[in-house]
């Protein structure tokens, strides 16, 4: 893996050091996990915004609800029982 340089504030660097010490993980692992958690957070924020926008459009919301109804029917089709 190539080495990269990232500039951190002193406060962030100290927090990273403390997290690595208390978790017993390397700073790289702590950063990897933090970035992955932030990626997931951003994904969920964007998904919530898109869902809210969908609900604001009556026509598209009606289509969404109708499609859910079709999918709900597949749950009750008896397959797998």
C-alpha positions as CSV (number, residue, x, y, z in Angstrom):
1,X,0.0,0.0,0.0
2,X,1.4,3.4,-0.9
3,X,2.2,5.8,1.9
4,X,0.2,9.0,1.9
5,X,0.6,12.1,4.0
6,X,-2.5,13.6,5.6
7,X,-2.4,16.8,7.6
8,X,-4.3,16.5,10.9
9,X,-5.0,19.2,13.5
10,X,-3.1,18.7,16.8
11,X,-6.4,17.9,18.5
12,X,-7.4,15.3,16.0
13,X,-3.9,13.7,16.1
14,X,-4.1,13.5,19.9
15,X,-7.6,12.0,19.7
16,X,-6.3,9.5,17.2
17,X,-3.4,8.5,19.4
18,X,-5.7,8.1,22.5
19,X,-8.2,6.0,20.4
20,X,-5.4,3.7,19.2
21,X,-4.0,3.3,22.7
22,X,-7.4,2.5,24.3
23,X,-8.6,0.2,21.5
24,X,-5.2,-1.6,21.1
25,X,-5.4,-1.0,17.4
26,X,-3.1,0.9,15.1
27,X,-3.8,4.4,14.2
28,X,-4.3,3.2,10.6
29,X,-7.0,0.8,11.7
30,X,-8.7,3.5,13.8
31,X,-8.6,5.8,10.8
32,X,-9.9,3.1,8.4
33,X,-12.8,2.3,10.7
34,X,-13.6,6.0,11.3
35,X,-13.7,6.7,7.5
36,X,-15.8,3.7,6.8
37,X,-18.3,4.8,9.6
38,X,-18.4,8.3,8.1
39,X,-18.9,6.9,4.6
40,X,-21.9,4.9,5.9
41,X,-23.2,8.0,7.8
42,X,-23.1,10.1,4.6
43,X,-24.8,7.3,2.6
44,X,-27.7,7.2,5.1
45,X,-28.0,11.0,5.2
46,X,-28.2,11.0,1.3
47,X,-30.7,8.1,1.3
48,X,-32.9,9.9,3.8
49,X,-32.8,13.1,1.8
50,X,-33.7,11.2,-1.4
51,X,-36.5,9.4,0.4
52,X,-37.8,12.8,1.8
53,X,-37.7,14.2,-1.8
54,X,-39.6,11.2,-3.1
55,X,-42.3,11.7,-0.5
56,X,-42.7,15.3,-1.5
57,X,-43.6,14.3,-5.1
58,X,-47.2,12.9,-4.9
59,X,-47.1,11.1,-8.2
60,X,-43.7,9.4,-7.5
61,X,-44.8,8.6,-3.9
62,X,-48.0,6.9,-5.2
63,X,-45.9,4.9,-7.7
64,X,-43.6,3.8,-4.9
65,X,-46.5,2.8,-2.7
66,X,-48.0,0.8,-5.5
67,X,-44.8,-1.0,-6.2
68,X,-44.4,-1.9,-2.5
69,X,-47.9,-3.4,-2.7
70,X,-46.8,-5.6,-5.5
71,X,-43.7,-6.8,-3.6
72,X,-45.8,-7.4,-0.5
73,X,-47.9,-9.8,-2.5
74,X,-44.8,-11.9,-3.1
75,X,-44.4,-12.4,0.6
76,X,-47.8,-14.0,0.9
77,X,-47.4,-16.3,-2.1
78,X,-46.7,-19.4,0.1
79,X,-43.3,-20.1,-1.4
80,X,-40.9,-21.5,1.2
81,X,-43.6,-22.7,3.6
